[in-house]
């Protein structure tokens, strides 16, 4: 196998690996988190429409916590030493 062929097949293999990881992340990680965020936001708006401020506030607080956690997780990576960076 020549160097050119090795480079071509290696590049294609890396692209396929990256796309497979992206698909896994989108389906099993990101969409699960977004489902929870959407449910809490919907609950908050429903409670507000029913003029129930206590439930609305609790649901929107849960929404804030979930959205901040999701954003932080997507921006931070584990450095191997147990610390997180943001």
N, C-alpha and C positions, 0 to 999 in steps of 0.2 A: 504494500500500500504506500503510495507516495505521500509526501508531506502535504500536498495540496488536498488530496482526498481525505486525509486524516483531519485536517483543519475544517473541511466542509462537513464531514460527518459529525465531528465533535461539536461544531457550532449548531448543527441541526438538533443533536441530542440535548445540548444545553437549553435551546429554545423550547423543546418539548418538555423538558423537566421544569422549566420556569412556568410554562403555561399550565402544567398539571398542578403545580403547587398553588398557583393563583386561583385555579378552579376550586381546589380543595378549600383554600382559605375563604373564598367568597361564599361557598355553599355551607360549610360547616362552622365557620367562625363568625364572619361578619353578618350574615343574614340572621343567625340566631340572636345576636346582640341587637340588631335593628328591629327584630320582631318584638323583643321586650320593651324597647324604647317606644315603639309605635303603640303598643298596648297601654303603657302608662300614660302617654300623651292623650290617647283617645279617652281613657278613663277620666282624666282630668277635665277634658272639655265636656264630657257627658255630665259629670258632676256639676260643673259650672252652669250648664244649660238647665239642670234640675234645681238650680239655686241652692246648692249644698256646698258652701265655701270650705268647710273643713275637709271633706273628701277631695275636693278639687285641689286644695293646697297640698295635701298629702300625695296625691297622684302626680302633681307637677314637681314636687320635691323629689319623688322617686325618678321621674323623667330626667331631672337635672343630674342626679347622681349617676344614673345609667349612661347618659350621654357623655358626661365628663370622664367616666371610667373607660368608655369605649374609645374616646378620642385619645386619652392618655395611653391606653394599650396600643393603639395604632402608631403612636409617635415614639414610644419608649421601647427599648430593647434591653434584654438582659446582657450585662457585660461579662458574665461569668463569675464575677466576684460577689454576686448576690445583690448588688446595688442596681438601681434603676436610674436611667437618665431621662430627662425631659427637657 
